[in-house]
Amino acid sequence: GCSKEDDETTPIQNTISNLDSDLYGHWRSSNYNMVLSSNGQFVYWIDNSGLSDNGGEWWVEGNTLVLFGNNYNIGGYYSVNGSNLSWDDRSWTKN
C-alpha cells in the first residue's frame, strides 16, 4: 500500500535534491548552449553543429557540476554569480 509507494519515490527525490537552483535556465557561452532544468534534466548543444548535441541528467556534488549525458559526460568545478557562470573552462551567461 502506501509504504511501498513511498519507498519507490524516495530515490527520485534524493537525486533531484542535489541541484543548485542558481543554475536553472538557459546558459550560453559563445555558440555553446546548455539548459539546466529544475527536474534534473539537461540539454546541451552548439549552434549550427550537431556534433556536441547531448541530453540527460545533471546534478551538483559540492562545487562540481556534472552532466550525465546520453552521448557523453562532463564534470568540473563551477562558480555561479547571478547570471554569470564559470564552468568547463568557459564563461557562461544566462540567456
PDB file of N, CA, C and O in Angstrom:
ATOM      1  N   GLY A   1       0.826  -1.209   0.000  1.00  0.00           N
ATOM      2  CA  GLY A   1       0.000   0.000   0.000  1.00  0.00           C
ATOM      3  C   GLY A   1       0.846   1.238   0.000  1.00  0.00           C
ATOM      4  O   GLY A   1       1.752   1.376  -0.822  1.00  0.00           O
ATOM      5  N   CYS A   2       0.570   2.132   0.898  1.00  0.00           N
ATOM      6  CA  CYS A   2       1.222   3.449   0.895  1.00  0.00           C
ATOM      7  C   CYS A   2       2.729   3.344   1.102  1.00  0.00           C
ATOM      8  O   CYS A   2       3.492   4.030   0.423  1.00  0.00           O
ATOM      9  N   SER A   3       3.170   2.491   2.035  1.00  0.00           N
ATOM     10  CA  SER A   3       4.594   2.447   2.351  1.00  0.00           C
ATOM     11  C   SER A   3       5.414   1.989   1.157  1.00  0.00           C
ATOM     12  O   SER A   3       6.528   2.468   0.948  1.00  0.00           O
ATOM     13  N   LYS A   4       4.874   1.068   0.375  1.00  0.00           N
ATOM     14  CA  LYS A   4       5.625   0.596  -0.790  1.00  0.00           C
ATOM     15  C   LYS A   4       5.776   1.729  -1.809  1.00  0.00           C
ATOM     16  O   LYS A   4       6.850   1.906  -2.384  1.00  0.00           O
ATOM     17  N   GLU A   5       4.724   2.482  -2.029  1.00  0.00           N
ATOM     18  CA  GLU A   5       4.808   3.596  -2.979  1.00  0.00           C
ATOM     19  C   GLU A   5       5.824   4.623  -2.496  1.00  0.00           C
ATOM     20  O   GLU A   5       6.586   5.167  -3.295  1.00  0.00           O
ATOM     21  N   ASP A   6       5.840   4.892  -1.195  1.00  0.00           N
ATOM     22  CA  ASP A   6       6.804   5.860  -0.666  1.00  0.00           C
ATOM     23  C   ASP A   6       8.238   5.396  -0.933  1.00  0.00           C
ATOM     24  O   ASP A   6       9.087   6.196  -1.325  1.00  0.00           O
ATOM     25  N   ASP A   7       8.503   4.112  -0.720  1.00  0.00           N
ATOM     26  CA  ASP A   7       9.845   3.579  -0.941  1.00  0.00           C
ATOM     27  C   ASP A   7      10.282   3.786  -2.383  1.00  0.00           C
ATOM     28  O   ASP A   7      11.445   4.096  -2.643  1.00  0.00           O
ATOM     29  N   GLU A   8       9.363   3.618  -3.314  1.00  0.00           N
ATOM     30  CA  GLU A   8       9.729   3.719  -4.729  1.00  0.00           C
ATOM     31  C   GLU A   8      10.041   5.156  -5.133  1.00  0.00           C
ATOM     32  O   GLU A   8      10.862   5.378  -6.023  1.00  0.00           O
ATOM     33  N   THR A   9       9.406   6.127  -4.501  1.00  0.00           N
ATOM     34  CA  THR A   9       9.625   7.517  -4.915  1.00  0.00           C
ATOM     35  C   THR A   9      10.844   8.135  -4.225  1.00  0.00           C
ATOM     36  O   THR A   9      11.349   9.157  -4.689  1.00  0.00           O
ATOM     37  N   THR A  10      11.321   7.551  -3.147  1.00  0.00           N
ATOM     38  CA  THR A  10      12.412   8.155  -2.386  1.00  0.00           C
ATOM     39  C   THR A  10      13.685   8.371  -3.219  1.00  0.00           C
ATOM     40  O   THR A  10      14.244   9.466  -3.158  1.00  0.00           O
ATOM     41  N   PRO A  11      14.169   7.397  -3.988  1.00  0.00           N
ATOM     42  CA  PRO A  11      15.413   7.631  -4.738  1.00  0.00           C
ATOM     43  C   PRO A  11      15.308   8.812  -5.687  1.00  0.00           C
ATOM     44  O   PRO A  11      16.276   9.555  -5.852  1.00  0.00           O
ATOM     45  N   ILE A  12      14.159   9.000  -6.313  1.00  0.00           N
ATOM     46  CA  ILE A  12      14.000  10.103  -7.255  1.00  0.00           C
ATOM     47  C   ILE A  12      14.123  11.428  -6.509  1.00  0.00           C
ATOM     48  O   ILE A  12      14.790  12.349  -6.982  1.00  0.00           O
ATOM     49  N   GLN A  13      13.488  11.526  -5.356  1.00  0.00           N
ATOM     50  CA  GLN A  13      13.562  12.761  -4.589  1.00  0.00           C
ATOM     51  C   GLN A  13      14.995  13.044  -4.156  1.00  0.00           C
ATOM     52  O   GLN A  13      15.423  14.198  -4.185  1.00  0.00           O
ATOM     53  N   ASN A  14      15.742  12.027  -3.759  1.00  0.00           N
ATOM     54  CA  ASN A  14      17.126  12.229  -3.347  1.00  0.00           C
ATOM     55  C   ASN A  14      17.969  12.752  -4.498  1.00  0.00           C
ATOM     56  O   ASN A  14      18.804  13.634  -4.301  1.00  0.00           O
ATOM     57  N   THR A  15      17.763  12.224  -5.693  1.00  0.00           N
ATOM     58  CA  THR A  15      18.530  12.669  -6.854  1.00  0.00           C
ATOM     59  C   THR A  15      18.257  14.139  -7.145  1.00  0.00           C
ATOM     60  O   THR A  15      19.188  14.915  -7.358  1.00  0.00           O
ATOM     61  N   ILE A  16      16.993  14.518  -7.155  1.00  0.00           N
ATOM     62  CA  ILE A  16      16.625  15.871  -7.557  1.00  0.00           C
ATOM     63  C   ILE A  16      17.063  16.892  -6.509  1.00  0.00           C
ATOM     64  O   ILE A  16      17.240  18.066  -6.835  1.00  0.00           O
ATOM     65  N   SER A  17      17.240  16.467  -5.256  1.00  0.00           N
ATOM     66  CA  SER A  17      17.628  17.425  -4.224  1.00  0.00           C
ATOM     67  C   SER A  17      19.069  17.898  -4.426  1.00  0.00           C
ATOM     68  O   SER A  17      19.445  18.937  -3.883  1.00  0.00           O
ATOM     69  N   ASN A  18      19.884  17.169  -5.190  1.00  0.00           N
ATOM     70  CA  ASN A  18      21.275  17.561  -5.433  1.00  0.00           C
ATOM     71  C   ASN A  18      21.384  18.515  -6.617  1.00  0.00           C
ATOM     72  O   ASN A  18      22.215  18.317  -7.504  1.00  0.00           O
ATOM     73  N   LEU A  19      20.544  19.550  -6.629  1.00  0.00           N
ATOM     74  CA  LEU A  19      20.579  20.554  -7.683  1.00  0.00           C
ATOM     75  C   LEU A  19      20.830  21.914  -7.048  1.00  0.00           C
ATOM     76  O   LEU A  19      20.551  22.123  -5.867  1.00  0.00           O
ATOM     77  N   ASP A  20      21.355  22.825  -7.837  1.00  0.00           N
ATOM     78  CA  ASP A  20      21.575  24.202  -7.388  1.00  0.00           C
ATOM     79  C   ASP A  20      20.611  25.085  -8.177  1.00  0.00           C
ATOM     80  O   ASP A  20      20.746  25.233  -9.391  1.00  0.00           O
ATOM     81  N   SER A  21      19.644  25.668  -7.480  1.00  0.00           N
ATOM     82  CA  SER A  21      18.617  26.448  -8.180  1.00  0.00           C
ATOM     83  C   SER A  21      19.213  27.658  -8.895  1.00  0.00           C
ATOM     84  O   SER A  21      18.595  28.200  -9.811  1.00  0.00           O
ATOM     85  N   ASP A  22      20.410  28.088  -8.484  1.00  0.00           N
ATOM     86  CA  ASP A  22      21.066  29.198  -9.184  1.00  0.00           C
ATOM     87  C   ASP A  22      21.447  28.813 -10.613  1.00  0.00           C
ATOM     88  O   ASP A  22      21.722  29.683 -11.439  1.00  0.00           O
ATOM     89  N   LEU A  23      21.463  27.511 -10.903  1.00  0.00           N
ATOM     90  CA  LEU A  23      21.895  27.045 -12.224  1.00  0.00           C
ATOM     91  C   LEU A  23      20.730  26.827 -13.186  1.00  0.00           C
ATOM     92  O   LEU A  23      20.949  26.599 -14.375  1.00  0.00           O
ATOM     93  N   TYR A  24      19.501  26.893 -12.688  1.00  0.00           N
ATOM     94  CA  TYR A  24      18.353  26.656 -13.566  1.00  0.00           C
ATOM     95  C   TYR A  24      18.327  27.694 -14.681  1.00  0.00           C
ATOM     96  O   TYR A  24      18.521  28.885 -14.437  1.00  0.00           O
ATOM     97  N   GLY A  25      18.086  27.234 -15.908  1.00  0.00           N
ATOM     98  CA  GLY A  25      17.917  28.173 -17.013  1.00  0.00           C
ATOM     99  C   GLY A  25      18.729  27.799 -18.236  1.00  0.00           C
ATOM    100  O   GLY A  25      19.323  26.724 -18.318  1.00  0.00           O
ATOM    101  N   HIS A  26      18.735  28.731 -19.193  1.00  0.00           N
ATOM    102  CA  HIS A  26      19.443  28.562 -20.466  1.00  0.00           C
ATOM    103  C   HIS A  26      20.726  29.388 -20.403  1.00  0.00           C
ATOM    104  O   HIS A  26      20.685  30.615 -20.306  1.00  0.00           O
ATOM    105  N   TRP A  27      21.862  28.699 -20.460  1.00  0.00           N
ATOM    106  CA  TRP A  27      23.173  29.338 -20.403  1.00  0.00           C
ATOM    107  C   TRP A  27      23.820  29.313 -21.781  1.00  0.00           C
ATOM    108  O   TRP A  27      23.691  28.347 -22.533  1.00  0.00           O
ATOM    109  N   ARG A  28      24.522  30.408 -22.092  1.00  0.00           N
ATOM    110  CA  ARG A  28      25.231  30.498 -23.377  1.00  0.00           C
ATOM    111  C   ARG A  28      26.686  30.877 -23.147  1.00  0.00           C
ATOM    112  O   ARG A  28      27.002  31.701 -22.289  1.00  0.00           O
ATOM    113  N   SER A  29      27.576  30.253 -23.939  1.00  0.00           N
ATOM    114  CA  SER A  29      28.982  30.625 -23.966  1.00  0.00           C
ATOM    115  C   SER A  29      29.397  30.609 -25.420  1.00  0.00           C
ATOM    116  O   SER A  29      29.611  29.543 -25.995  1.00  0.00           O
ATOM    117  N   SER A  30      29.513  31.793 -26.024  1.00  0.00           N
ATOM    118  CA  SER A  30      29.752  31.875 -27.459  1.00  0.00           C
ATOM    119  C   SER A  30      28.636  31.125 -28.171  1.00  0.00           C
ATOM    120  O   SER A  30      27.470  31.497 -28.040  1.00  0.00           O
ATOM    121  N   ASN A  31      28.969  30.066 -28.930  1.00  0.00           N
ATOM    122  CA  ASN A  31      27.920  29.321 -29.629  1.00  0.00           C
ATOM    123  C   ASN A  31      27.510  28.054 -28.889  1.00  0.00           C
ATOM    124  O   ASN A  31      26.807  27.207 -29.440  1.00  0.00           O
ATOM    125  N   TYR A  32      27.949  27.925 -27.642  1.00  0.00           N
ATOM    126  CA  TYR A  32      27.558  26.785 -26.806  1.00  0.00           C
ATOM    127  C   TYR A  32      26.278  27.124 -26.039  1.00  0.00           C
ATOM    128  O   TYR A  32      26.110  28.243 -25.553  1.00  0.00           O
ATOM    129  N   ASN A  33      25.385  26.147 -25.938  1.00  0.00           N
ATOM    130  CA  ASN A  33      24.134  26.319 -25.218  1.00  0.00           C
ATOM    131  C   ASN A  33      23.959  25.178 -24.238  1.00  0.00           C
ATOM    132  O   ASN A  33      24.280  24.029 -24.540  1.00  0.00           O
ATOM    133  N   MET A  34      23.445  25.505 -23.058  1.00  0.00           N
ATOM    134  CA  MET A  34      23.181  24.498 -22.040  1.00  0.00           C
ATOM    135  C   MET A  34      21.923  24.925 -21.293  1.00  0.00           C
ATOM    136  O   MET A  34      21.846  26.041 -20.779  1.00  0.00           O
ATOM    137  N   VAL A  35      20.947  24.036 -21.237  1.00  0.00           N
ATOM    138  CA  VAL A  35      19.726  24.296 -20.481  1.00  0.00           C
ATOM    139  C   VAL A  35      19.679  23.316 -19.320  1.00  0.00           C
ATOM    140  O   VAL A  35      19.660  22.102 -19.521  1.00  0.00           O
ATOM    141  N   LEU A  36      19.661  23.853 -18.095  1.00  0.00           N
ATOM    142  CA  LEU A  36      19.594  23.047 -16.881  1.00  0.00           C
ATOM    143  C   LEU A  36      18.217  23.254 -16.259  1.00  0.00           C
ATOM    144  O   LEU A  36      17.876  24.367 -15.857  1.00  0.00           O
ATOM    145  N   SER A  37      17.429  22.192 -16.181  1.00  0.00           N
ATOM    146  CA  SER A  37      16.054  22.293 -15.711  1.00  0.00           C
ATOM    147  C   SER A  37      15.915  21.833 -14.272  1.00  0.00           C
ATOM    148  O   SER A  37      16.735  21.062 -13.774  1.00  0.00           O
ATOM    149  N   SER A  38      14.874  22.310 -13.611  1.00  0.00           N
ATOM    150  CA  SER A  38      14.657  22.002 -12.200  1.00  0.00           C
ATOM    151  C   SER A  38      14.252  20.548 -11.982  1.00  0.00           C
ATOM    152  O   SER A  38      14.253  20.073 -10.847  1.00  0.00           O
ATOM    153  N   ASN A  39      13.904  19.831 -13.063  1.00  0.00           N
ATOM    154  CA  ASN A  39      13.569  18.406 -12.918  1.00  0.00           C
ATOM    155  C   ASN A  39      14.795  17.514 -13.030  1.00  0.00           C
ATOM    156  O   ASN A  39      14.667  16.290 -13.061  1.00  0.00           O
ATOM    157  N   GLY A  40      16.002  18.117 -13.091  1.00  0.00           N
ATOM    158  CA  GLY A  40      17.218  17.336 -13.141  1.00  0.00           C
ATOM    159  C   GLY A  40      17.625  16.894 -14.527  1.00  0.00           C
ATOM    160  O   GLY A  40      18.531  16.073 -14.671  1.00  0.00           O
ATOM    161  N   GLN A  41      16.972  17.424 -15.556  1.00  0.00           N
ATOM    162  CA  GLN A  41      17.307  17.097 -16.938  1.00  0.00           C
ATOM    163  C   GLN A  41      18.070  18.264 -17.558  1.00  0.00           C
ATOM    164  O   GLN A  41      17.872  19.422 -17.190  1.00  0.00           O
ATOM    165  N   PHE A  42      18.949  17.935 -18.511  1.00  0.00           N
ATOM    166  CA  PHE A  42      19.664  18.993 -19.224  1.00  0.00           C
ATOM    167  C   PHE A  42      19.650  18.726 -20.722  1.00  0.00           C
ATOM    168  O   PHE A  42      19.461  17.594 -21.167  1.00  0.00           O
ATOM    169  N   VAL A  43      19.852  19.792 -21.490  1.00  0.00           N
ATOM    170  CA  VAL A  43      20.088  19.708 -22.933  1.00  0.00           C
ATOM    171  C   VAL A  43      21.295  20.584 -23.228  1.00  0.00           C
ATOM    172  O   VAL A  43      21.436  21.670 -22.666  1.00  0.00           O
ATOM    173  N   TYR A  44      22.171  20.104 -24.116  1.00  0.00           N
ATOM    174  CA  TYR A  44      23.431  20.782 -24.412  1.00  0.00           C
ATOM    175  C   TYR A  44      23.636  20.720 -25.920  1.00  0.00           C
ATOM    176  O   TYR A  44      23.531  19.651 -26.521  1.00  0.00           O
ATOM    177  N   TRP A  45      23.928  21.867 -26.530  1.00  0.00           N
ATOM    178  CA  TRP A  45      24.167  21.864 -27.969  1.00  0.00           C
ATOM    179  C   TRP A  45      25.025  23.046 -28.374  1.00  0.00           C
ATOM    180  O   TRP A  45      25.152  24.024 -27.637  1.00  0.00           O
ATOM    181  N   ILE A  46      25.613  22.940 -29.561  1.00  0.00           N
ATOM    182  CA  ILE A  46      26.378  24.031 -30.168  1.00  0.00           C
ATOM    183  C   ILE A  46      25.609  24.503 -31.394  1.00  0.00           C
ATOM    184  O   ILE A  46      25.206  23.697 -32.233  1.00  0.00           O
ATOM    185  N   ASP A  47      25.407  25.817 -31.492  1.00  0.00           N
ATOM    186  CA  ASP A  47      24.675  26.368 -32.632  1.00  0.00           C
ATOM    187  C   ASP A  47      25.283  25.915 -33.949  1.00  0.00           C
ATOM    188  O   ASP A  47      26.504  25.900 -34.102  1.00  0.00           O
ATOM    189  N   ASN A  48      24.435  25.546 -34.897  1.00  0.00           N
ATOM    190  CA  ASN A  48      24.861  25.184 -36.250  1.00  0.00           C
ATOM    191  C   ASN A  48      25.818  23.999 -36.267  1.00  0.00           C
ATOM    192  O   ASN A  48      26.646  23.887 -37.170  1.00  0.00           O
ATOM    193  N   SER A  49      25.713  23.120 -35.285  1.00  0.00           N
ATOM    194  CA  SER A  49      26.554  21.925 -35.252  1.00  0.00           C
ATOM    195  C   SER A  49      25.818  20.837 -34.511  1.00  0.00           C
ATOM    196  O   SER A  49      25.316  21.066 -33.410  1.00  0.00           O
ATOM    197  N   GLY A  50      25.743  19.654 -35.097  1.00  0.00           N
ATOM    198  CA  GLY A  50      25.112  18.535 -34.424  1.00  0.00           C
ATOM    199  C   GLY A  50      26.094  17.673 -33.661  1.00  0.00           C
ATOM    200  O   GLY A  50      25.706  16.677 -33.051  1.00  0.00           O
ATOM    201  N   LEU A  51      27.373  18.050 -33.690  1.00  0.00           N
ATOM    202  CA  LEU A  51      28.408  17.173 -33.157  1.00  0.00           C
ATOM    203  C   LEU A  51      28.329  16.997 -31.651  1.00  0.00           C
ATOM    204  O   LEU A  51      28.570  15.902 -31.143  1.00  0.00           O
ATOM    205  N   SER A  52      27.994  18.065 -30.928  1.00  0.00           N
ATOM    206  CA  SER A  52      28.053  18.002 -29.471  1.00  0.00           C
ATOM    207  C   SER A  52      26.677  17.919 -28.822  1.00  0.00           C
ATOM    208  O   SER A  52      26.554  18.094 -27.610  1.00  0.00           O
ATOM    209  N   ASP A  53      25.631  17.651 -29.623  1.00  0.00           N
ATOM    210  CA  ASP A  53      24.297  17.551 -29.047  1.00  0.00           C
ATOM    211  C   ASP A  53      24.276  16.488 -27.963  1.00  0.00           C
ATOM    212  O   ASP A  53      24.818  15.397 -28.136  1.00  0.00           O
ATOM    213  N   ASN A  54      23.646  16.819 -26.843  1.00  0.00           N
ATOM    214  CA  ASN A  54      23.639  15.903 -25.720  1.00  0.00           C
ATOM    215  C   ASN A  54      22.437  16.215 -24.850  1.00  0.00           C
ATOM    216  O   ASN A  54      21.864  17.302 -24.927  1.00  0.00           O
ATOM    217  N   GLY A  55      22.067  15.268 -24.038  1.00  0.00           N
ATOM    218  CA  GLY A  55      20.979  15.455 -23.098  1.00  0.00           C
ATOM    219  C   GLY A  55      21.025  14.350 -22.072  1.00  0.00           C
ATOM    220  O   GLY A  55      21.654  13.316 -22.295  1.00  0.00           O
ATOM    221  N   GLY A  56      20.363  14.559 -20.947  1.00  0.00           N
ATOM    222  CA  GLY A  56      20.351  13.557 -19.906  1.00  0.00           C
ATOM    223  C   GLY A  56      20.105  14.181 -18.556  1.00  0.00           C
ATOM    224  O   GLY A  56      19.299  15.103 -18.427  1.00  0.00           O
ATOM    225  N   GLU A  57      20.805  13.678 -17.537  1.00  0.00           N
ATOM    226  CA  GLU A  57      20.625  14.153 -16.169  1.00  0.00           C
ATOM    227  C   GLU A  57      21.781  15.046 -15.756  1.00  0.00           C
ATOM    228  O   GLU A  57      22.907  14.892 -16.231  1.00  0.00           O
ATOM    229  N   TRP A  58      21.484  15.982 -14.864  1.00  0.00           N
ATOM    230  CA  TRP A  58      22.551  16.800 -14.283  1.00  0.00           C
ATOM    231  C   TRP A  58      22.356  16.872 -12.777  1.00  0.00           C
ATOM    232  O   TRP A  58      21.247  16.719 -12.267  1.00  0.00           O
ATOM    233  N   TRP A  59      23.461  17.108 -12.079  1.00  0.00           N
ATOM    234  CA  TRP A  59      23.391  17.321 -10.641  1.00  0.00           C
ATOM    235  C   TRP A  59      24.661  18.006 -10.176  1.00  0.00           C
ATOM    236  O   TRP A  59      25.599  18.212 -10.947  1.00  0.00           O
ATOM    237  N   VAL A  60      24.670  18.357  -8.887  1.00  0.00           N
ATOM    238  CA  VAL A  60      25.791  19.061  -8.280  1.00  0.00           C
ATOM    239  C   VAL A  60      26.304  18.236  -7.112  1.00  0.00           C
ATOM    240  O   VAL A  60      25.528  17.755  -6.287  1.00  0.00           O
ATOM    241  N   GLU A  61      27.630  18.076  -7.051  1.00  0.00           N
ATOM    242  CA  GLU A  61      28.296  17.475  -5.895  1.00  0.00           C
ATOM    243  C   GLU A  61      29.290  18.509  -5.375  1.00  0.00           C
ATOM    244  O   GLU A  61      30.337  18.731  -5.984  1.00  0.00           O
ATOM    245  N   GLY A  62      28.963  19.136  -4.256  1.00  0.00           N
ATOM    246  CA  GLY A  62      29.829  20.197  -3.754  1.00  0.00           C
ATOM    247  C   GLY A  62      29.915  21.334  -4.757  1.00  0.00           C
ATOM    248  O   GLY A  62      28.896  21.929  -5.107  1.00  0.00           O
ATOM    249  N   ASN A  63      31.124  21.643  -5.225  1.00  0.00           N
ATOM    250  CA  ASN A  63      31.321  22.699  -6.222  1.00  0.00           C
ATOM    251  C   ASN A  63      31.514  22.127  -7.619  1.00  0.00           C
ATOM    252  O   ASN A  63      32.034  22.809  -8.502  1.00  0.00           O
ATOM    253  N   THR A  64      31.098  20.877  -7.827  1.00  0.00           N
ATOM    254  CA  THR A  64      31.253  20.230  -9.121  1.00  0.00           C
ATOM    255  C   THR A  64      29.895  20.077  -9.788  1.00  0.00           C
ATOM    256  O   THR A  64      28.957  19.535  -9.203  1.00  0.00           O
ATOM    257  N   LEU A  65      29.803  20.564 -11.017  1.00  0.00           N
ATOM    258  CA  LEU A  65      28.599  20.394 -11.833  1.00  0.00           C
ATOM    259  C   LEU A  65      28.826  19.217 -12.774  1.00  0.00           C
ATOM    260  O   LEU A  65      29.804  19.187 -13.521  1.00  0.00           O
ATOM    261  N   VAL A  66      27.919  18.253 -12.732  1.00  0.00           N
ATOM    262  CA  VAL A  66      28.037  17.037 -13.529  1.00  0.00           C
ATOM    263  C   VAL A  66      26.896  16.969 -14.535  1.00  0.00           C
ATOM    264  O   VAL A  66      25.729  17.114 -14.172  1.00  0.00           O
ATOM    265  N   LEU A  67      27.240  16.747 -15.810  1.00  0.00           N
ATOM    266  CA  LEU A  67      26.255  16.411 -16.838  1.00  0.00           C
ATOM    267  C   LEU A  67      26.440  14.944 -17.164  1.00  0.00           C
ATOM    268  O   LEU A  67      27.461  14.548 -17.727  1.00  0.00           O
ATOM    269  N   PHE A  68      25.449  14.137 -16.810  1.00  0.00           N
ATOM    270  CA  PHE A  68      25.479  12.696 -17.077  1.00  0.00           C
ATOM    271  C   PHE A  68      24.645  12.480 -18.319  1.00  0.00           C
ATOM    272  O   PHE A  68      23.427  12.315 -18.247  1.00  0.00           O
ATOM    273  N   GLY A  69      25.320  12.483 -19.473  1.00  0.00           N
ATOM    274  CA  GLY A  69      24.612  12.568 -20.743  1.00  0.00           C
ATOM    275  C   GLY A  69      24.379  11.241 -21.423  1.00  0.00           C
ATOM    276  O   GLY A  69      25.026  10.240 -21.116  1.00  0.00           O
ATOM    277  N   ASN A  70      23.442  11.250 -22.353  1.00  0.00           N
ATOM    278  CA  ASN A  70      23.166  10.069 -23.165  1.00  0.00           C
ATOM    279  C   ASN A  70      24.297   9.807 -24.147  1.00  0.00           C
ATOM    280  O   ASN A  70      24.511   8.661 -24.542  1.00  0.00           O
ATOM    281  N   ASN A  71      25.034  10.855 -24.557  1.00  0.00           N
ATOM    282  CA  ASN A  71      26.107  10.706 -25.538  1.00  0.00           C
ATOM    283  C   ASN A  71      27.493  10.798 -24.915  1.00  0.00           C
ATOM    284  O   ASN A  71      28.413  10.109 -25.355  1.00  0.00           O
ATOM    285  N   TYR A  72      27.653  11.630 -23.909  1.00  0.00           N
ATOM    286  CA  TYR A  72      28.933  11.749 -23.212  1.00  0.00           C
ATOM    287  C   TYR A  72      28.692  12.473 -21.895  1.00  0.00           C
ATOM    288  O   TYR A  72      27.632  13.064 -21.687  1.00  0.00           O
ATOM    289  N   ASN A  73      29.687  12.424 -21.001  1.00  0.00           N
ATOM    290  CA  ASN A  73      29.579  13.032 -19.682  1.00  0.00           C
ATOM    291  C   ASN A  73      30.585  14.168 -19.539  1.00  0.00           C
ATOM    292  O   ASN A  73      31.679  14.119 -20.101  1.00  0.00           O
ATOM    293  N   ILE A  74      30.199  15.195 -18.776  1.00  0.00           N
ATOM    294  CA  ILE A  74      31.086  16.309 -18.478  1.00  0.00           C
ATOM    295  C   ILE A  74      30.980  16.596 -16.981  1.00  0.00           C
ATOM    296  O   ILE A  74      29.890  16.542 -16.412  1.00  0.00           O
ATOM    297  N   GLY A  75      32.103  16.899 -16.349  1.00  0.00           N
ATOM    298  CA  GLY A  75      32.082  17.303 -14.956  1.00  0.00           C
ATOM    299  C   GLY A  75      33.199  18.270 -14.678  1.00  0.00           C
ATOM    300  O   GLY A  75      34.270  18.173 -15.278  1.00  0.00           O
ATOM    301  N   GLY A  76      32.969  19.209 -13.773  1.00  0.00           N
ATOM    302  CA  GLY A  76      34.030  20.134 -13.417  1.00  0.00           C
ATOM    303  C   GLY A  76      33.576  21.150 -12.399  1.00  0.00           C
ATOM    304  O   GLY A  76      32.383  21.338 -12.161  1.00  0.00           O
ATOM    305  N   TYR A  77      34.566  21.809 -11.799  1.00  0.00           N
ATOM    306  CA  TYR A  77      34.297  22.853 -10.817  1.00  0.00           C
ATOM    307  C   TYR A  77      33.472  23.968 -11.452  1.00  0.00           C
ATOM    308  O   TYR A  77      33.711  24.353 -12.596  1.00  0.00           O
ATOM    309  N   TYR A  78      32.503  24.479 -10.704  1.00  0.00           N
ATOM    310  CA  TYR A  78      31.729  25.606 -11.217  1.00  0.00           C
ATOM    311  C   TYR A  78      31.639  26.705 -10.167  1.00  0.00           C
ATOM    312  O   TYR A  78      31.763  26.450  -8.969  1.00  0.00           O
ATOM    313  N   SER A  79      31.423  27.919 -10.631  1.00  0.00           N
ATOM    314  CA  SER A  79      31.193  29.083  -9.784  1.00  0.00           C
ATOM    315  C   SER A  79      30.117  29.924 -10.455  1.00  0.00           C
ATOM    316  O   SER A  79      30.277  30.341 -11.602  1.00  0.00           O
ATOM    317  N   VAL A  80      29.016  30.175  -9.740  1.00  0.00           N
ATOM    318  CA  VAL A  80      27.904  30.934 -10.321  1.00  0.00           C
ATOM    319  C   VAL A  80      27.664  32.179  -9.488  1.00  0.00           C
ATOM    320  O   VAL A  80      27.682  32.142  -8.258  1.00  0.00           O
ATOM    321  N   ASN A  81      27.439  33.293 -10.192  1.00  0.00           N
ATOM    322  CA  ASN A  81      27.155  34.566  -9.531  1.00  0.00           C
ATOM    323  C   ASN A  81      26.083  35.266 -10.357  1.00  0.00           C
ATOM    324  O   ASN A  81      26.382  35.915 -11.359  1.00  0.00           O
ATOM    325  N   GLY A  82      24.848  35.129  -9.930  1.00  0.00           N
ATOM    326  CA  GLY A  82      23.746  35.730 -10.668  1.00  0.00           C
ATOM    327  C   GLY A  82      23.620  35.113 -12.049  1.00  0.00           C
ATOM    328  O   GLY A  82      23.370  33.914 -12.175  1.00  0.00           O
ATOM    329  N   SER A  83      23.794  35.925 -13.089  1.00  0.00           N
ATOM    330  CA  SER A  83      23.645  35.443 -14.465  1.00  0.00           C
ATOM    331  C   SER A  83      24.985  35.080 -15.089  1.00  0.00           C
ATOM    332  O   SER A  83      25.078  34.924 -16.307  1.00  0.00           O
ATOM    333  N   ASN A  84      26.020  34.943 -14.271  1.00  0.00           N
ATOM    334  CA  ASN A  84      27.344  34.566 -14.772  1.00  0.00           C
ATOM    335  C   ASN A  84      27.782  33.239 -14.163  1.00  0.00           C
ATOM    336  O   ASN A  84      27.692  33.033 -12.952  1.00  0.00           O
ATOM    337  N   LEU A  85      28.256  32.345 -15.026  1.00  0.00           N
ATOM    338  CA  LEU A  85      28.682  31.017 -14.613  1.00  0.00           C
ATOM    339  C   LEU A  85      30.051  30.716 -15.208  1.00  0.00           C
ATOM    340  O   LEU A  85      30.271  30.901 -16.405  1.00  0.00           O
ATOM    341  N   SER A  86      30.959  30.257 -14.372  1.00  0.00           N
ATOM    342  CA  SER A  86      32.254  29.748 -14.850  1.00  0.00           C
ATOM    343  C   SER A  86      32.229  28.242 -14.691  1.00  0.00           C
ATOM    344  O   SER A  86      32.026  27.730 -13.590  1.00  0.00           O
ATOM    345  N   TRP A  87      32.436  27.525 -15.798  1.00  0.00           N
ATOM    346  CA  TRP A  87      32.390  26.064 -15.766  1.00  0.00           C
ATOM    347  C   TRP A  87      32.979  25.490 -17.050  1.00  0.00           C
ATOM    348  O   TRP A  87      32.812  26.061 -18.127  1.00  0.00           O
ATOM    349  N   ASP A  88      33.665  24.364 -16.930  1.00  0.00           N
ATOM    350  CA  ASP A  88      34.226  23.668 -18.091  1.00  0.00           C
ATOM    351  C   ASP A  88      35.129  24.592 -18.917  1.00  0.00           C
ATOM    352  O   ASP A  88      35.082  24.590 -20.147  1.00  0.00           O
ATOM    353  N   ASP A  89      35.953  25.383 -18.215  1.00  0.00           N
ATOM    354  CA  ASP A  89      36.887  26.321 -18.857  1.00  0.00           C
ATOM    355  C   ASP A  89      36.192  27.335 -19.749  1.00  0.00           C
ATOM    356  O   ASP A  89      36.779  27.831 -20.711  1.00  0.00           O
ATOM    357  N   ARG A  90      34.929  27.644 -19.427  1.00  0.00           N
ATOM    358  CA  ARG A  90      34.179  28.629 -20.210  1.00  0.00           C
ATOM    359  C   ARG A  90      33.462  29.587 -19.263  1.00  0.00           C
ATOM    360  O   ARG A  90      33.173  29.261 -18.112  1.00  0.00           O
ATOM    361  N   SER A  91      33.190  30.773 -19.785  1.00  0.00           N
ATOM    362  CA  SER A  91      32.331  31.735 -19.090  1.00  0.00           C
ATOM    363  C   SER A  91      30.964  31.699 -19.755  1.00  0.00           C
ATOM    364  O   SER A  91      30.850  31.891 -20.966  1.00  0.00           O
ATOM    365  N   TRP A  92      29.929  31.454 -18.963  1.00  0.00           N
ATOM    366  CA  TRP A  92      28.570  31.326 -19.468  1.00  0.00           C
ATOM    367  C   TRP A  92      27.726  32.490 -18.935  1.00  0.00           C
ATOM    368  O   TRP A  92      27.956  32.997 -17.837  1.00  0.00           O
ATOM    369  N   THR A  93      26.757  32.892 -19.736  1.00  0.00           N
ATOM    370  CA  THR A  93      25.815  33.920 -19.329  1.00  0.00           C
ATOM    371  C   THR A  93      24.402  33.389 -19.464  1.00  0.00           C
ATOM    372  O   THR A  93      24.064  32.740 -20.454  1.00  0.00           O
ATOM    373  N   LYS A  94      23.565  33.671 -18.449  1.00  0.00           N
ATOM    374  CA  LYS A  94      22.174  33.201 -18.515  1.00  0.00           C
ATOM    375  C   LYS A  94      21.455  33.948 -19.618  1.00  0.00           C
ATOM    376  O   LYS A  94      21.507  35.177 -19.683  1.00  0.00           O
ATOM    377  N   ASN A  95      20.788  33.211 -20.480  1.00  0.00           N
ATOM    378  CA  ASN A  95      20.157  33.779 -21.671  1.00  0.00           C
ATOM    379  C   ASN A  95      18.882  34.518 -21.315  1.00  0.00           C
ATOM    380  O   ASN A  95      18.217  35.062 -22.196  1.00  0.00           O
TER     381      ASN A  95
END
